[in-house]
C-alpha cells in the first residue's frame, strides 16, 4: 500500500488522473458486460427459432417464441413480426423494423464511446505528465549549475516516465475491451439483419 502511495506521489497530478481513469475503465467494462448480458447480446436461439417457425408458416408459434424476451435479436424479430401481423405495407414494415433495430443498437453501444475516449486520452495524459516532469528535472539541473548530480537528473527522468507507462497500462486494456465489445455489438447487428431479411423474404406468412 505504501508503494502505491509513493508511486502516486512521484507521478504528480497526471498520475492521479490516470489512476482515476483506470478505476473508471474497470467500472465501465464490468458495467458494459452486465448490460450486454441483460440485453441478451450473447444469445439468439429464441430469435432463430422464431424465424424458422415463421418461415414454415407457424405465425402464432413464431410470435410466442419471442414474446416477452429481452434479447436484442428477439426484440428485433418481435418488432418485425408485429409489423407484419398488423398488415402494414412491406415498405412500412421494413421501415418500422429498421427504426427498432437502430434504437436497439444505439442502446447496445452505450458506454463504448467512453471506453474509446479513455483509450485515446490515457496515453496523452501520461505523455503530458512525462513532459512536465522532464521540464522540472531540467530546471533543477539548470539551477544546480556546475554542482549538478547526474543521479538526481536520472531520478527525475525515470519518475517523469512513470506517467507514460501508467497511461499505456490504462489505454491498452481499454482499447482491447472497446474492440471486443464493439465486435459483440457488430455480431448482434449482423444477426439482426439476417433474421429480419429472412422474415421479410418469407412474406407475410403463408
C-alpha positions as CSV (number, residue, x, y, z in Angstrom):
1,X,0.0,0.0,0.0
2,X,2.9,2.3,0.8
3,X,4.5,1.5,-2.5
4,X,1.3,2.5,-4.3
5,X,1.1,5.8,-2.3
6,X,4.8,6.5,-3.2
7,X,4.1,5.8,-6.9
8,X,1.1,8.2,-6.9
9,X,3.2,10.9,-5.2
10,X,6.1,10.6,-7.5
11,X,3.9,10.6,-10.6
12,X,2.4,14.0,-9.8
13,X,-1.1,15.3,-10.7
14,X,-1.2,13.4,-14.0
15,X,-0.8,10.0,-12.3
16,X,-3.8,10.8,-10.1
17,X,-5.9,11.5,-13.2
18,X,-4.7,8.3,-14.8
19,X,-5.4,6.3,-11.6
20,X,-8.9,7.7,-11.7
21,X,-9.3,6.7,-15.4
22,X,-8.1,3.2,-14.5
23,X,-10.9,2.8,-12.0
24,X,-13.4,4.3,-14.4
25,X,-12.2,1.9,-17.2
26,X,-12.7,-1.2,-15.0
27,X,-16.1,0.0,-13.9
28,X,-17.2,0.7,-17.5
29,X,-16.0,-2.7,-18.7
30,X,-17.9,-4.6,-15.9
31,X,-21.0,-2.4,-16.4
32,X,-21.0,-3.0,-20.1
33,X,-20.6,-6.7,-19.8
34,X,-23.5,-6.8,-17.4
35,X,-25.7,-4.6,-19.6
36,X,-24.9,-6.7,-22.7
37,X,-25.7,-9.9,-20.8
38,X,-29.0,-8.4,-19.7
39,X,-29.8,-7.4,-23.3
40,X,-29.1,-10.9,-24.5
41,X,-26.3,-9.8,-26.8
42,X,-24.6,-13.2,-26.3
43,X,-27.6,-15.4,-27.2
44,X,-30.0,-15.7,-30.1
45,X,-31.5,-19.2,-30.1
46,X,-35.1,-17.9,-29.4
47,X,-34.9,-15.5,-32.3
48,X,-33.6,-18.1,-34.6
49,X,-36.3,-20.5,-33.6
50,X,-39.0,-17.8,-34.2
51,X,-37.7,-17.1,-37.7
52,X,-37.7,-20.8,-38.6
53,X,-41.3,-21.2,-37.3
54,X,-42.3,-18.1,-39.3
55,X,-40.7,-19.5,-42.5
56,X,-42.7,-22.7,-42.0
57,X,-46.0,-20.7,-41.7
58,X,-46.4,-21.1,-37.9
59,X,-47.0,-17.4,-37.4
60,X,-48.6,-17.6,-33.9
61,X,-45.9,-20.0,-32.7
62,X,-43.2,-17.7,-34.0
63,X,-44.7,-14.7,-32.2
64,X,-45.0,-16.8,-29.0
65,X,-41.3,-17.9,-29.2
66,X,-40.1,-14.3,-28.8
67,X,-42.9,-13.0,-26.6
68,X,-41.5,-11.2,-23.5
69,X,-37.9,-12.0,-24.4
70,X,-35.4,-9.2,-23.6
71,X,-32.6,-10.2,-26.1
72,X,-31.6,-7.9,-28.9
73,X,-32.3,-10.4,-31.6
74,X,-35.6,-11.5,-30.1
75,X,-36.8,-7.9,-29.7
76,X,-36.0,-7.2,-33.3
77,X,-37.7,-10.3,-34.5
78,X,-40.8,-9.5,-32.3
79,X,-40.9,-6.0,-33.8
80,X,-40.8,-7.4,-37.4
81,X,-43.4,-10.0,-36.7
82,X,-45.7,-7.3,-35.1
83,X,-45.2,-5.1,-38.1
84,X,-46.2,-7.9,-40.5
85,X,-49.1,-9.0,-38.3
86,X,-50.5,-5.5,-38.4
87,X,-50.8,-5.7,-42.1
88,X,-48.5,-2.8,-42.8
89,X,-47.2,-2.4,-46.4
90,X,-43.9,-4.2,-46.8
91,X,-42.0,-0.9,-47.1
92,X,-43.6,0.5,-43.9
93,X,-43.0,-2.8,-42.1
94,X,-39.3,-2.7,-43.1
95,X,-39.0,0.9,-42.0
96,X,-40.5,0.2,-38.6
97,X,-38.2,-2.8,-38.2
98,X,-35.2,-0.7,-39.2
99,X,-36.2,2.0,-36.6
100,X,-36.4,-0.6,-33.9
101,X,-33.0,-2.1,-34.9
102,X,-31.3,1.4,-34.8
103,X,-32.7,2.0,-31.3
104,X,-31.6,-1.4,-30.0
105,X,-28.1,-1.0,-31.5
106,X,-27.8,2.5,-30.0
107,X,-28.7,1.1,-26.6
108,X,-26.2,-1.7,-27.0
109,X,-23.4,0.8,-27.9
110,X,-24.0,2.9,-24.8
111,X,-20.7,3.4,-23.0
112,X,-18.4,2.3,-25.8
113,X,-17.6,5.8,-26.8
114,X,-16.4,6.5,-23.3
115,X,-14.0,3.5,-23.5
116,X,-12.7,4.7,-26.8
117,X,-12.1,8.1,-25.4
118,X,-10.2,6.7,-22.4
119,X,-8.0,4.6,-24.8
120,X,-7.1,7.8,-26.6
121,X,-6.6,10.3,-23.8
122,X,-4.8,8.0,-21.2
123,X,-1.5,7.8,-23.1
124,X,-1.8,11.5,-23.9
125,X,-2.2,12.3,-20.2
126,X,0.8,10.1,-19.5
127,X,2.9,11.9,-22.1
128,X,1.8,15.3,-20.7
129,X,2.9,14.2,-17.2
130,X,6.2,13.0,-18.6
131,X,6.9,16.3,-20.4
132,X,6.1,18.3,-17.3
133,X,8.3,16.0,-15.2
134,X,11.2,16.4,-17.7
135,X,10.7,20.2,-17.6
136,X,11.0,20.1,-13.8
137,X,14.1,17.9,-14.0
138,X,15.9,20.1,-16.4
139,X,15.0,23.2,-14.5
140,X,16.5,21.6,-11.4
141,X,19.6,20.8,-13.5
142,X,19.9,24.4,-14.7
143,X,19.5,25.8,-11.2
144,X,22.2,23.5,-9.7
145,X,24.7,24.7,-12.3
146,X,28.2,23.0,-12.1
147,X,27.2,21.1,-8.9
148,X,24.6,19.1,-10.8
149,X,24.5,15.4,-9.8
150,X,23.7,13.1,-12.8
151,X,22.0,10.7,-10.5
152,X,19.5,13.4,-9.4
153,X,18.7,14.1,-13.1
154,X,18.3,10.4,-13.8
155,X,16.0,10.0,-10.9
156,X,13.8,12.9,-12.1
157,X,13.6,11.5,-15.6
158,X,12.5,8.0,-14.5
159,X,9.9,9.5,-12.2
160,X,8.6,11.5,-15.1
161,X,8.4,8.4,-17.3
162,X,6.2,6.7,-14.8
163,X,3.2,8.6,-16.1
164,X,3.8,7.4,-19.7
165,X,3.9,3.8,-18.5
166,X,0.8,4.3,-16.4
167,X,-1.1,5.9,-19.3
168,X,-0.3,3.0,-21.6
169,X,-1.2,0.5,-18.9
170,X,-4.7,2.0,-18.8
171,X,-5.1,2.6,-22.6
172,X,-4.2,-0.9,-23.7
173,X,-6.9,-2.8,-21.8
174,X,-9.4,0.0,-22.6
175,X,-8.6,-0.4,-26.3
176,X,-8.8,-4.2,-26.2
177,X,-12.1,-4.1,-24.3
178,X,-13.6,-1.5,-26.6
179,X,-12.6,-3.5,-29.7
180,X,-14.1,-6.8,-28.3
181,X,-17.3,-5.2,-27.0
182,X,-17.7,-3.4,-30.4
183,X,-17.3,-6.8,-32.1
184,X,-20.1,-8.2,-29.9
185,X,-22.4,-5.4,-30.9
186,X,-21.4,-5.8,-34.6
187,X,-22.1,-9.6,-34.4
188,X,-25.6,-8.8,-33.0
189,X,-26.2,-6.3,-35.7
190,X,-25.3,-8.8,-38.4
191,X,-27.6,-11.4,-36.9
192,X,-30.4,-8.9,-36.6
193,X,-30.1,-8.0,-40.3
194,X,-30.0,-11.7,-41.3
195,X,-33.1,-12.5,-39.2
196,X,-35.1,-9.6,-40.4
197,X,-34.2,-10.3,-44.0
198,X,-35.3,-13.9,-43.7
199,X,-38.6,-12.8,-42.2
200,X,-39.4,-10.4,-45.0
201,X,-38.2,-12.8,-47.7
202,X,-40.6,-15.4,-46.4
203,X,-43.5,-13.0,-46.9
204,X,-46.3,-12.0,-44.6
205,X,-47.0,-15.5,-43.6
206,X,-48.3,-18.3,-45.7
